[in-house]
């Protein structure tokens, strides 16, 4: 049976690389997570509450190749390093918050110009891989997303203006976040975050065995993977 134009379009939707950053504030009586609501006019996930994040750009890949700083874990796969840098950049653009070292980012590419204007360099050693997810076929946008987790202690005290992409930025407990209008994958990753919080494990322990969400064409799966080897498509 031949495919309809709509079906063919859905199948051919390109999978773009993306990164999301889960920031946890442990300063209060209960951990809180930073989340924001997407605009109603956005094509992908309008009005949904999400963790800060966005697309991985070619400039993120270039920076990862020349970056002399450290990542976590030390043997993080080379292919995943651009995702960590993109997560820091997107966090800054969407929330004005910096995870950065004291040095300046020299000779920045265009997408890093705004970050570099703060006079700081990204500090990916504070990010720890948490999960990977690929948007199932048939969606208007598809992303291969790596989620990272970071402690709010890593945030620099200064804060810049945001790009306005996320509305109603706020800090929520896991229970409060579950009451928000969340995409399925955000809800699943939120469960993973809650598991990490309950276990009281150091973040670096989460890198040993990470959940990986994807569709195999028949069902939606949750496998376990390592962040120390090059990721593959299902």
Secondary structure, DSSP 8 states (H G I E B T S, - for coil): ----HHHHHHHT--EEEEEEEEEEE-SSSS-EEEEEEE-TT-SSSTT-EE-SEEE--HHHHHHHHH--S--SSTT--HHHHHHHHHHHHHHHHHH-B--EESS---S--GGGHHHHTTT-EE-GGG-EEEEEEE--TTSSSEEEEEEEEEEGGGS-S-B----S-EEEEEEE-HHHHHTS-B-HHHHHHHHHHHHHHHHT--GGGGGGSEEEEEE-SSSEEEEEE-SSS-----
